[in-house]
Amino acid sequence: ELMLGYRSGLAIDTLETLAIPGLNLPTSGELQIWTAMFNLFADLGSVSIAGHTVTPYAGGGIGLAVNELDDVTLTIPGIASVTWAGDTRTSFAWQIGGGVGINLSEAFVVDLSYRYSDFGRFASGTQLLAGAVGNLRQNIEGRATTQEIMLGIRYVF
């Protein structure tokens, strides 16, 4: 399977580079991810349940991800906010997953699957846009991962 994907509006929920134990600083910023993945899946056998063929499968894949981070604002409540310029980073990506296909007829299959994907690193620039002046050597960075449960219908021809 060759899979091209786009995910948008992903909120940042962890700041690895500015993590202070016991302190959760509010952030705002969104991540968009463009992906090109090559996946291989293998059927793990089939069984008949209530007149329907049920086929579990597992697999995974590798590819590239382009992680585009919008401007990121870090707020220290009651004190200040600082905004870093966004940036784009290309990373190695991988995913693993599995699922089950249930034949509704000879042509239609209901597919329920799970995928864990790791799209690599994302990072802001070091240019400050608001809340301070100049450049910081420290940027905002983290790892882009998703866990997805998908339900679909396949047409077999």
Summary of the structure (lengths in Angstrom):
residues: 157
radius of gyration: 20.7
end to end distance: 16.1
largest distance: 68.5
contacts: 436
relative contact order: 0.22
helix: 2%
strand: 71%
